[in-house]
Every structure is written in structure tokens, then in C-alpha cells.
């Protein structure tokens, strides 16, 4: 029973919905997802669109949910390119 209580209190379903507030982010934002992780590619696209012009969405090729671990060189290249342009 204890893990169930924790999941209810601290799980993603217990967090407040902030999607309507994302457009207020005034800083540049890079959103990354592994190209093979369809769920998080969709969420990443939605997130970047909700933030607006300050956001850029990129996928890491040949990577799934842990793109930074699966394709670290590609991940770093995307982050460095983004940092160089901000």
C-alpha cells in the first residue's frame, strides 16, 4: 500500500497542469527527444509549440528514451550547436 500512496502523492498525475503557462517562458529553450521514442517525440513537439518562438525541438537520431546515454556524441553536438546560436 505504501508505494501506491507515494505514486498518488508524487507521481506525474499529482503534479499541477502547467501547459497553459509554458508560453510565459521568456528564455531560449532546447527540447530534445530520442527519435525512436515516439511518445516523447510527440510530447517534445507539443512542449516546444506551447513555449513558442523561444523553443527549439530536436531529435537525437538512433536513440530512444535515454538519448544522452545512447548517443552521447550526437546529443552533445545538438546541445553545443544550440548553445552557439543562443
C-alpha positions in Angstrom: 0.0 0.0 0.0 2.8 2.4 0.8 4.2 2.6 -2.8 0.7 3.3 -4.1 0.3 6.3 -1.7 3.7 7.7 -2.9 2.7 7.3 -6.5 -0.6 9.2 -5.9 1.1 11.9 -4.0 4.2 12.4 -6.1 3.5 10.8 -9.5 3.1 12.8 -12.7 -0.7 12.6 -12.2 -0.4 14.5 -9.0 1.5 17.4 -10.5 -0.3 20.6 -11.5 -1.1 21.2 -15.2 1.3 23.9 -16.4 0.8 23.6 -20.2 -1.1 26.9 -20.3 1.8 28.7 -18.6 4.5 27.5 -20.9 4.1 30.5 -23.3 5.4 32.7 -20.5 8.9 31.2 -20.6 11.0 34.1 -21.8 14.3 32.3 -22.1 15.5 30.2 -25.0 14.6 26.5 -24.5 16.0 23.4 -26.2 13.7 20.4 -26.1 15.4 17.1 -27.0 14.0 13.6 -27.5 15.4 10.4 -28.9 14.0 9.9 -32.4 13.0 6.3 -31.6 10.9 7.3 -28.6 7.6 8.2 -30.3 5.8 9.1 -27.0 8.4 11.7 -26.0 8.9 13.0 -29.6 5.2 13.9 -29.5 5.5 15.4 -26.0 8.6 17.3 -27.0 7.0 18.8 -30.1 3.9 19.8 -28.1 6.1 21.3 -25.4 8.2 23.4 -27.9 5.0 24.5 -29.6 3.4 25.6 -26.3 6.5 27.6 -25.4 6.5 29.3 -28.8 9.3 31.1 -30.7 11.8 30.8 -27.8 11.8 27.0 -28.1 13.5 24.7 -30.5 12.7 21.0 -30.7 15.4 18.5 -31.9 15.6 14.7 -32.0 18.6 12.6 -31.5 18.8 10.0 -34.3 19.1 6.3 -33.4 18.2 6.9 -29.8 15.3 6.1 -27.5 14.3 7.4 -24.1 17.8 7.8 -22.8 19.2 9.7 -25.8 22.0 11.3 -23.8 23.3 7.8 -22.9 22.5 6.0 -26.1 24.1 8.6 -28.5 26.2 10.9 -26.3 28.2 12.4 -29.1 25.1 13.3 -31.1 23.4 14.6 -28.0 26.4 16.9 -27.2 26.6 18.1 -30.8 23.0 19.2 -30.7 23.4 21.0 -27.4 26.6 22.7 -28.4 25.1 23.9 -31.7 22.1 25.2 -29.8 24.3 27.0 -27.2 26.4 28.5 -30.0 23.2 30.0 -31.5 21.7 31.4 -28.3 
